[in-house]
Amino acid sequence: MFQIIPAIDIIDGKCVRLTKGDYSTKKIYNENPLEVAKEFEAHGIKRLHLVDLDGAKQKKVINFKVLDQIASRTSLNIDFGGGVQSNSDLKLVFDYGASQVTGGSIAVKKQDVFTAWLEEFGGDKIILGADAKDEKIAISGWQEDSGQDIYDFIENYVSKGAKYTISTDVDKDGLLQGPSYQLYQKLKNKFPDLNIIASGGVANFKDIEKLAEQKLYGVIVGKAIYEGRISLSQIEKFILNWYGAI
């Protein structure tokens, strides 16, 4: 089933959004992320993408208390990313209730560590973050261009057991101008068995439907929900229709 996965990005414990990863564009949408998560859950949503933007910047997990609140007070399956740079960070995040952890920068800078995580926890628990700018991997909250080709990068980790990847086209993120369909189609063609999660640029519900038609695993939606371009009622209806069709 195609998954619609809302995003909650955290700075200073608050639900925010950035544009193209630029911290100076921060906009606060809600000071209580748990409230937001509960609303998602009430509309039939099963998964949540929770990003510690403070952690991404400081290269260590900062907002674990927000994770703890949401994990302990909702039934959402939480994929946590941002600042998970060490074995102790990973243990902390799993201990506080994350179902999956996304590693992006660490998969570039500490390949041996990320590979060890895949071997120990498996590809169902460890998600490969493959954010790209001009098809090159971008890291550290998109503050750095690694110079690595996205397809070679993903292929390396698929050979080591990666089953999921979240890929954001940095140039699309937060602009509400539509996703990078071409990028995702290329990824799907090259890695037909990989669970590909699109992220960035979703502006309306037609974008979600088009990504579903590409037979991706799912899509992460952030600003379009917070700006009222996509309603939670639309998502709930989509979920009910999907379940009715299977």
C-alpha positions as CSV (number, residue, x, y, z in Angstrom):
1,M,0.0,0.0,0.0
2,F,1.3,3.5,-0.9
3,Q,2.1,5.4,2.2
4,I,1.4,9.0,2.8
5,I,3.9,10.0,5.6
6,P,3.5,13.4,7.2
7,A,6.7,15.1,8.4
8,I,7.3,16.9,11.7
9,D,10.5,18.9,11.6
10,I,11.8,20.0,15.0
11,I,13.8,23.0,16.1
12,D,13.8,24.0,19.8
13,G,11.1,21.4,20.5
14,K,8.7,23.1,18.1
15,C,7.1,22.0,14.8
16,V,8.7,24.0,12.0
17,R,9.5,23.9,8.2
18,L,12.4,25.2,6.3
19,T,12.8,26.0,2.6
20,K,15.6,24.1,0.8
21,G,17.1,23.2,4.1
22,D,17.9,26.9,4.9
23,Y,17.7,27.4,8.7
24,S,17.1,31.2,8.2
25,T,13.8,30.4,6.5
26,K,12.4,28.7,9.6
27,K,8.6,29.0,10.1
28,I,7.0,27.7,13.3
29,Y,3.7,26.0,12.7
30,N,3.0,24.5,16.1
31,E,4.7,24.7,19.4
32,N,3.4,21.3,20.4
33,P,4.5,18.5,18.0
34,L,2.6,15.9,20.0
35,E,-0.7,17.8,19.2
36,V,0.2,17.6,15.5
37,A,1.0,13.9,15.7
38,K,-2.2,13.1,17.4
39,E,-4.1,14.9,14.7
40,F,-2.4,12.9,12.1
41,E,-3.2,9.7,13.9
42,A,-6.9,10.7,14.2
43,H,-7.1,10.8,10.4
44,G,-5.9,7.2,9.9
45,I,-2.2,8.0,9.3
46,K,0.1,5.2,10.4
47,R,3.6,6.5,9.8
48,L,5.4,9.7,10.8
49,H,8.7,11.2,9.5
50,L,10.2,13.0,12.5
51,V,13.3,15.1,11.9
52,D,15.6,16.6,14.5
53,L,16.8,19.7,12.7
54,D,18.8,20.8,15.7
55,G,20.4,17.4,15.7
56,A,21.2,17.6,12.0
57,K,23.1,20.9,12.6
58,Q,24.9,19.8,15.8
59,K,25.6,16.2,14.6
60,K,24.0,14.6,17.6
61,V,20.5,13.8,18.6
62,I,18.9,16.8,20.5
63,N,15.1,16.5,20.4
64,F,14.8,12.9,21.8
65,K,12.1,14.1,24.3
66,V,9.8,15.0,21.4
67,L,10.3,11.5,20.0
68,D,9.5,10.0,23.4
69,Q,6.3,12.0,23.8
70,I,5.0,11.0,20.4
71,A,6.1,7.4,20.6
72,S,4.6,6.9,24.0
73,R,1.3,8.7,23.4
74,T,0.4,7.7,19.8
75,S,0.6,4.4,17.9
76,L,2.4,6.0,14.9
77,N,5.3,4.1,13.4
78,I,8.0,6.8,13.6
79,D,11.0,7.1,11.3
80,F,13.5,9.4,13.0
81,G,16.3,11.3,11.3
82,G,18.6,14.1,12.1
83,G,21.8,14.0,14.2
84,V,22.0,10.2,14.4
85,Q,25.8,10.0,14.1
86,S,27.0,7.3,16.5
87,N,26.0,4.0,18.0
88,S,24.9,5.8,21.2
89,D,22.6,8.1,19.2
90,L,21.1,5.1,17.4
91,K,20.5,3.3,20.7
92,L,19.0,6.4,22.2
93,V,16.5,6.9,19.3
94,F,15.4,3.2,19.3
95,D,15.1,3.3,23.1
96,Y,12.8,6.3,22.9
97,G,10.5,4.6,20.5
98,A,11.5,5.1,16.9
99,S,10.5,2.2,14.6
100,Q,13.1,3.1,12.0
101,V,16.0,5.4,11.8
102,T,17.2,7.3,8.7
103,G,20.9,7.9,8.2
104,G,22.0,10.3,5.5
105,S,25.2,12.2,6.4
106,I,26.6,9.2,8.3
107,A,26.1,6.9,5.2
108,V,28.4,9.3,3.3
109,K,31.0,10.1,6.0
110,K,31.1,6.9,8.0
111,Q,30.3,4.2,5.6
112,D,31.7,1.4,7.9
113,V,29.4,2.5,10.7
114,F,26.3,2.7,8.5
115,T,27.1,-0.7,7.0
116,A,27.4,-2.1,10.5
117,W,24.0,-0.8,11.4
118,L,22.5,-2.4,8.3
119,E,24.1,-5.7,9.3
120,E,23.1,-5.5,12.9
121,F,19.5,-4.1,12.6
122,G,18.6,-5.0,9.1
123,G,17.2,-3.0,6.1
124,D,13.8,-2.9,7.7
125,K,15.0,-0.8,10.6
126,I,17.7,1.4,8.9
127,I,16.6,3.7,6.1
128,L,19.1,5.1,3.7
129,G,18.8,8.9,3.4
130,A,19.7,9.8,-0.2
131,D,19.0,13.6,-0.6
132,A,20.2,15.0,-3.8
133,K,21.0,18.3,-5.6
134,D,21.5,17.9,-9.3
135,E,21.6,14.1,-8.7
136,K,24.6,14.5,-6.3
137,I,24.2,13.5,-2.6
138,A,23.7,16.4,-0.2
139,I,24.5,16.0,3.5
140,S,24.6,17.7,6.9
141,G,21.1,19.2,6.6
142,W,21.9,19.9,3.0
143,Q,24.6,22.3,4.0
144,E,27.2,20.2,2.1
145,D,27.5,18.7,-1.4
146,S,29.3,15.4,-1.1
147,G,30.0,15.1,-4.9
148,Q,28.7,11.5,-4.9
149,D,26.4,10.3,-7.7
150,I,23.0,9.4,-6.1
151,Y,22.7,6.2,-8.2
152,D,26.1,4.8,-7.3
153,F,25.6,5.8,-3.7
154,I,22.3,3.9,-3.4
155,E,23.6,0.9,-5.4
156,N,26.4,0.5,-2.9
157,Y,24.0,0.2,0.0
158,V,21.4,-1.9,-1.7
159,S,24.2,-4.4,-2.2
160,K,24.7,-4.3,1.6
161,G,21.1,-4.9,2.5
162,A,19.3,-1.5,2.3
163,K,15.6,-2.0,1.6
164,Y,14.3,1.6,2.1
165,T,15.5,5.0,0.9
166,I,14.1,8.5,1.4
167,S,15.2,10.8,-1.4
168,T,14.6,14.5,-1.3
169,D,15.4,16.7,-4.3
170,V,16.9,19.7,-2.3
171,D,16.0,22.1,-5.1
172,K,12.3,21.1,-4.7
173,D,12.0,21.1,-1.0
174,G,9.6,23.6,0.6
175,L,8.8,25.3,-2.7
176,L,5.4,23.7,-3.3
177,Q,6.2,23.5,-7.0
178,G,5.8,19.7,-7.5
179,P,8.1,16.7,-6.8
180,S,11.0,15.5,-8.9
181,Y,9.1,12.9,-10.8
182,Q,11.9,12.2,-13.2
183,L,14.4,11.5,-10.4
184,Y,12.0,9.0,-8.8
185,Q,11.2,7.3,-12.0
186,K,15.0,6.8,-12.7
187,L,15.4,5.4,-9.2
188,K,12.4,3.1,-9.6
189,N,13.8,1.9,-12.9
190,K,17.3,1.3,-11.5
191,F,16.2,-0.2,-8.2
192,P,12.8,-1.9,-8.8
193,D,12.9,-3.8,-5.5
194,L,13.9,-0.9,-3.3
195,N,11.2,0.8,-1.2
196,I,11.5,4.4,-2.5
197,I,10.0,7.2,-0.4
198,A,9.7,10.5,-2.3
199,S,10.2,13.8,-0.4
200,G,10.1,17.5,-1.3
201,G,8.0,19.7,-3.5
202,V,4.5,18.2,-3.0
203,A,2.1,21.0,-3.6
204,N,-1.3,19.4,-3.9
205,F,-3.1,16.0,-3.8
206,K,-2.6,15.4,-7.5
207,D,1.2,15.3,-6.8
208,I,0.5,12.5,-4.3
209,E,-1.6,10.6,-6.8
210,K,1.0,10.9,-9.5
211,L,3.7,9.5,-7.2
212,A,1.4,6.6,-6.2
213,E,1.1,5.8,-9.9
214,Q,4.9,5.6,-10.1
215,K,4.5,2.6,-7.7
216,L,6.8,4.1,-5.1
217,Y,6.6,3.0,-1.5
218,G,5.4,6.3,-0.3
219,V,5.7,10.1,0.0
220,I,6.7,12.4,2.8
221,V,4.5,15.5,2.9
222,G,5.2,18.6,5.0
223,K,4.6,22.1,4.0
224,A,1.6,21.3,1.8
225,I,-0.2,20.0,4.9
226,Y,0.8,22.9,7.1
227,E,-0.1,25.5,4.5
228,G,-3.5,24.0,4.0
229,R,-2.9,22.9,0.4
230,I,-3.6,19.2,1.4
231,S,-6.2,18.5,4.0
232,L,-6.0,15.6,6.5
233,S,-9.5,14.7,5.3
234,Q,-8.2,14.1,1.8
235,I,-5.4,11.9,3.2
236,E,-8.0,10.0,5.3
237,K,-10.2,9.4,2.2
238,F,-7.2,8.2,0.2
239,I,-6.2,5.7,2.9
240,L,-9.8,4.4,3.1
241,N,-10.0,4.0,-0.6
242,W,-6.7,2.1,-0.7
243,Y,-7.8,-0.3,2.0
244,G,-11.1,-0.8,0.2
245,A,-9.3,-1.7,-3.0
246,I,-7.1,-4.4,-1.5
